[in-house]
Every structure is written in structure tokens, then in C-alpha cells.
Amino acid sequence: MNDKTLEYYMGLPYTVEVTRDEDGYFAQVGELPGCMTYADEFAELEHMVEDAKRSWLTSAVRHGDPIPEPDSREYSGKMNLRMPKSLHMALARRAERENVSLNALMVMLLAHELGRSSAGASVFTVERGGTPAG
């Protein structure tokens, strides 16, 4: 039996992904499948997301459905990466040609690829308090 309340879940920092289109903003709570909403103005979005989240969580609590919690892992921004020597050499040479560090080049290439994979959609995460991040 889960003793956690609706208010407990409402207080958790769930990830909200927002996509802007020509008519407004579509938001979905990443950890809660099917929890989504739409607003014409960004200023309306926080209220709309909270309402959608409350509805989703109320139903799950009422029916005893499992409720995912947000990822609580901390990310340092650092990682070790193994690659073929030839790739390391090619990246190092390109960084030198572009007069940037190898780290800066790799971050730029990864960010570019992540942006490209979202097919041009304007997607960002909204942190608690309603400010866009990334």
C-alpha cells in the first residue's frame, strides 16, 4: 500500500517538456504518460500544467495505479568517453582548425545533433517556477 498523498506527488519536481508551435504551447509531463496540456500563451502554461498534473495524479491515487517519481540523480556535467583513436585524432584536429578546445567542440557537436534530432521543434524544459531552461 502506498501511503504517499496527492500533495506529496504535486510537490515533486516533475519534468515538463514544452513545444511551441504557431498557435501556442504544448506541454507534457515526461514522467507521467499521457499527462499533457495546451495553452495559447506561455503565461497560461504553468496553471494548465498544474491542473493536468493534478488530474492525472488524482486518478492514479484513486485507482491505486503506480505513480512514477522524477529522476533524483545528480548530473555533474562530466563523463569519460571511450572512442577509437582515429576518431579522437579527427576531433582533435578539427578543434585545432576551429581554434577551440576539444571539449568545446564535442559539446557543440553533441548539442547540434540533439537539436537536429528534434526535427526543428522548439522544445525546452520548464523548471519549477515557470522559467524555460535550455
Protein Blocks (a to p, Z undefined) as FASTA:
>chain_A
ZZbdfklmmmpccdddddddfkbccdddfklghiacddfbfklmmmmmmmmmmmmmmmmm
mnopacddddfbdcehiacddddfklmmmmmmmmmmnopafklmmmmmmmmmmmmmnnop
acddddehiiaeZZ
